Amino acid sequence: MKSALSVATPTGDPAVAETVTAVIADIRERGDAAVREYSEKFDKWTPESFKLSDTQIEEIVAQVPQAVVDDIKTVQQNVRVFAQHQRDSLADFEVETTPGVHLGQRNLPVSAAGAYAPGGRYPLVASAHMTTVTAKVAGVPHITACTPPIRGEIPAATVAAFHLAGADDIYLLGGVQAVAAMALGTGTIRKVDMLAGPGNAFVAEAKRQLFGEVGIDLFAGPTEVLVVADSNADPFIVAVDLLSQAEHGPDSPAVLITDSEALARATLAHIDAILPDMPTRDFAGPAWRDHGQIIVVEDIEAAYALADTFASEHVQILTDTPRRALDVMNNYGALFLGEKTCVSYGDKVIGTNHTLPTRGAARYTGGLWVGKYLKTVTYQEVTSDAASAELGELCGRAARVEFFEGHARSGDVRAAKYAGAPLTWAPQDSTAL
């Protein structure tokens, strides 16, 4: 039986941070020239233009099998439908709080967003759906998409996904150079207001350093899965679902919490049988060995309570009454309720966004959604003389408690103009009012 392991938060690699700092500074200084040099250095990729023309995009999309294109369209429609429901839930409003005082709220999209889909070992086509479709539903006018070549080859399916999702510009460009170019702007790459999308340690560090100059979706860490299961769960399915997420990387935590020792032992036996022949065992194996946990607790309520302390990215509930988790759990990136669903559906096809908080961040934030691309702003209008005068008198008193005399006088002049209140501080010969 695997014992519980402590959950540690990585502190980051100083060498990664140093490299990223230097690259960002160089791109800030030299723009496109630096971008080109780093693309050659890190990806061995220096085309005449990193931006794909409409003709190139058409040619690339034509290379993608029609079945794949159809699946991309289906998945993106699933994402679009859910994102639209999210957008519809955010209503602008205006209210007259007291006679003559009108306060309002609007949800405005950012002007430009950058969407990144990593290359690396696998093309993450789904990242294009989650970043770009969601931004389009939010109403973002311009989306710049970047994805790197994979071993010198164009990731056709990812390009197709960005195109079908509605990206305005698509660049074959990856790594820190792509993220920094979008955040800072160069001679050829438009500056964005927000960055979204996963990446390796260098991309994650670049987003961390650039946060503030631009918004970002999340500070991403290794993918996490936590399964809560009772004695009636299928141990084979539990094992498969744990390993499905462990294949994301060698540092991906995979945790089972159950009230059944029999289920725990059966699950472990299935994992031991499945893992040796798993095509992605070079990632899933170390992840399970170093970050896997099986924890047996007294009862299912204790399982829910313990699961909540992990604040895991993905929490899968394989119990007789999975919706109980909605009542008793608060800390998770996303819940997956019952045997008929799974985390992989959320990752790839079901329509909810798969960009979710990791490393305990689910204690204070949710994942990427339409609202991340929106700025909730307010406005105020006072239309009544009496209301302005009353607020002016209140402002004068409140501001002087804090010794903000200038603020107080802004209130004073309105109380004087609209209600005839005396200005004790004004010059005697003042005729302004």
N, C-alpha and C positions, 0 to 999 in steps of 0.2 A: 504494500500500500504506500503510495506516495504521501509524504507528510506535507503539512502546510508550510509554505515558504513565505518569508517576509516580502512585502511589496515595497520596492525602493524606487525612488524617483532619480533617474540619471541626472547628473550635474552638467553634462555636456563635455565635449572634447575641446580643450583650449586650442589645440592645433587646428581644428575645424573652424572655430571662431576667428582665429588669426587669419587663416586663409580667406575666409569670407569677407572679413573687414577690408583686406587688401584689394580684393577683386571689386568690391562695391566702390571703394575710393577711386580706383583706377577708371571704372566705368563712369563714375560721376565726373571725373576730370577729362577723359578722352572720348567718351561716348561710343559711337559705332566702331571706331578703330579698336578699342579695347574689347568690345563684344566679339569682334571677329577673331582677335588673337586668342581669347579664352575658348571660343568654340573650337578653334583648331587644336589648342592645347589639350582640352578635356574630352572633346568628342571627335577629333579628327574630321571636322566638318566645316568647310568654308565655301559654300556655293556662291555664285555671283550675287544672289539675293536670298536672304533668309525668308523673306515674305513670299508666300505662294501666290501666284497670279490666279485669276479666275480659271484660265485655261489649264494650268497645272492642277488645280483642285479638281476640275472636271475629269481630267485624265486619271488622277489618283483614285477618285471615288469609283470610276469605271472599272478599276482593277479589283474592287472588293466584290466578293460573290454576292449575288442578289439576295440570297438567304440571310447573309450577315447584315446587309443593308436593311432588309425587312425587320430583322430582330432589333437593330438599332432604333428604327422608327417606332417600333412597339414599345420598347423600354422608355424611350424619350417621351412618348405620349403618356406613359404611366407616371413619369416624373412630372410632366407638365400638368397633368390633372391634379395631382396632390399639391403641387406648388401654387396652382391657381386658387385652390381652396384656402391655402394659407394666406395668399394675397387678399382674397375676398374677406377674410376675417379681420383685416386691418382697416378700419373705417376712419376716414377723416371726419372731424366734427367741429362744430362751433357752438358755444353755449353762452347765454347771457347770465353771468353769475349773480350780478345784482343789476338793478335798472341802469342801463347806459354803459355797462362794462361787458364787452364781448371778448371772449377768449377762445382761441381755436387751435387745432392740431392738424398737421398734414404729414403724410408719409411720402417723402420724395426720394426717387432713386438716385444713386450716385451717377455721375456723368459718364464715367468710363470704368470698366472692370477688366482685370487681367485674369485669365483662366490658364492654369498650368496642369498638364497631364504628363507624368514622368514616363521615361522609357525604361532604361535599365534592363533587368532580366525579362520582364513582361510588359507589354503595352497595356496600360490601364485605361482601356476605352471608356469604362463607366465613369471615370473622373470627368470626362468631357460632358457627359449628360448632367452630372450633379452640379457642376460649376456654371455651365453656359445656359442650359435650359432654365435653371432657377433664376439666373440673372435676367434673362429675357422676360420671364413672367413678372419679375419685379419692375420691369420697365427701363432697365439700363439701356441708354441709347447706343453705346458703343462697347463692344467686347473684343479684346485682343487675346488671342489664344496662342500658346506656345507649347510645343512638344518636341523632344529631341529625336534625331535619328537613332535607330537601334542597330548598333554594329554597322553603321554606314548605310542602312536601309531605311527607306521612308515607312513609317508606321501607318499604312494606308487606312486601316480600320479606325484609328484614332483621328486622323485627318477627316475621314468621312463623318465621324461622330461630331466633331467640332462644326463642320460645315452644316450638317443637317440640324444641329442644335441652334444655329443662327449666329455663329461667330462672325464678326465683321472683318477681322484680319487674322490670318493664320500664319504663324512663323515656325519653320523647322529650326528650333533653337531650344537648348535645354540648360539645366543647371543654374548656378548662381547668376551666370551672365544673362539668362532669360528673365529671371525674376527681377534682377537689378535694372535691366533695360526697361521693363514695363513700369517699375516703380519710379524710376528717375526720369525716364524719357530720353531719347537720343535723337539724332538727326532724322532717323528713319522709323523709329518705333515710338508710338504715341504714349505719353505718360498716362497712367491710370490712377484712379482714386482708391482702388481696392484690389487685393490679390487673393485668389482662392485656388486651392488644389494641393494635393499631397506631393511629396518628394523625398529625396534622401536626406541625410543629416545636413548636407551643405545647403540644400534648398530650404530646409526647416530653419536653419540658422540665419540664412539670408532674410527670410520673412520676419524672424524675430528682430534682427537689427534694423530692418526697414519699417517696422511697425511704428506708427507715429507720423512718419512722412506719408504713409498710406495705411489704410485699414487692411486687416487680414481676416481670414475666416477663423482659424484656430491655430494655437501652438500644437502642432501634431507630434505624437509619439508613436511607439509601436502599437499595432493593432491588438486589441484585447477582446477576449470572449470569456464570459462567465455563465455557466449553466446551473440552474437550480432544478433539481430533479427529485421526485419521490420514488417510492418502491415500485410504482406501476409504470415508470418510464422504461423505454426500450434501450437497454445498455448499448446495443450496436449503434443505434442512431446517436446516442450521446457521444460515443467514441468518434464516430464519423464527423459530427458537428464540431467537436473540440479540435480535431486535426484539421478541419477545413479552414480554421482561422490561424492555426499554428503555422500553416504554410506561407503566411504573409512574410515572415522573417524569423531569424533565429532568436530574436529577443521578444517575440510576441507571447504574452501570458495567456494561458488557457487553463481555466479553473472550473472544477465541478464541486458544488456544494450539495449534499444530499443527506436525507435522514435514514438512508438504507445502506448498511455496510455490504449487503449482498449486491446491490446495484453498483456500488463503488468497485467492488472486486471484479464483477463481470465487465464493467466498463474498462478497467485497467487491462484485463485479459484481451479484450477486443483491440485496444490501442496497441498492445504488444504484438498482436497478430497482423494488424493492418499496416503499421508504420514501416516495417522493413521493405515492403514492395511499393510504397507510395512514391510516385514519380518526383514529388517535391520534398522527399524526406531529408534532403540536405538542409532545408530550412525548418521543416516541421519537426525533425528529430531533435536538433539542439533546442528549439523552442520548448518542446515538451520536457526534455531532460532538465533544462535549466530554469524554466519558468512555469512548468506545469504543476498543478495542485489538485489533489482530491481530498476534500475535507468532509468528514462525517460528523453530523451534529445530532442533537437529541430529537428534534421534531422539525416539521416543515416551517413552522413559524420562526424557529431559530435560524433556519436556512435563509429565509427572507431577510431577517435582521442582519445576519452576517454579510449577506450579499450586498446589502445597502452600504456597508462600511467600505467596500471595495470601490464604489462609484465607477464601475466598469463601463467601458465604451459600449459593448454589446452584452445584453443580459437576456439569455434564452430561458424560458420557463417551461419545463416539461413535467407538469404536475396534473393531477386530476382537475384542479380548478385554477387554471393559469391566470385568470383575470383577478384573482386575489392579489397578485403582485401590483396591480394598479392602485389598490387601496393601501398597501402597506409599504411600498417602496417609493423612494423619492430621488435617489441618486443613481442615474444611469444615463448613458447617451441615447440608447434606444432599447425598447423592450420587444421581444419576439415571443408571442404567446401561443403555446401549444405545439404539439408534434407536427401539425400540418404546415407550420412555417419554420423558417430557419434564418440564421444570420446571413447566409449566402444570398437569400432572396433580397434582403436589404442592401447587400453589397452591390448586387448586379441588376436586379430586374423589377422589384415590386413597386417602386415609385417614391418611397421616402428617401431622404438624402443620406448618403453613406459617409459624409464627412462629419465625424462625431468627436466629442471630447475624450481625451485619454489622460492617463497619469493622474487620475483623481479629479480632473477638471469638471467632471459631471456633477460635482458638489455645488458648482456655482454657475454653470453655463450649459446650454444645449448645443446642438450642432449647427451646421450650415443650413440656412433656410432663406426664404424670400426676404425676411426681415433684416438679414445681414446686409443686403444690398440697398436698404432703405435708410434714410435719415428721418427720424421722427422730430419734426420741428414745430414750434409754436408761434402764434402771433396774437397781438393784443390790440384792441381799439376801444377807446373811451369816447362815447358820443354824447354824453350828458354833461352839461355845465356843473350840475350839482354833484355828480359822481366824481368828476375830475377834481373839484374843490375838496371833497371829502377825502379822496385818496391823497391829495396834496398835503392836507393837514396831517394825515396819518403817516405819510412818508417823512415829513419834517420831523415828527416826534421819533419815529423808528430809526431814522438815519443818525440823529443826534445822540442816541444811546450808544451808537458805535463810533461817534466822533467823525462822521462823514458829512461835513458841513456842506460840501458841494452838492451831494445828493439831496440833502435837506432843502437846499435853496431851489432845486428843480421842482420840488413839491410846493414850496412856499409861493413861487411865482404863479402857479396855477390856482392855488387857493386864493391868492390876491386877485387874479384876473377874473376868475369865474364866481367868486363869492365876496369879493371886497375885503378879504383879510389883510391886516396891516403887514407891511414888510419892514420889520424892525432893523434889518441890516442894510437896506438899500440907501444909496445917497439921497439926501433931502431934496435935491433938485431933479431927481430922476423922473422922467415923464414916460418911461418905457411902457408902463401899464396905464 
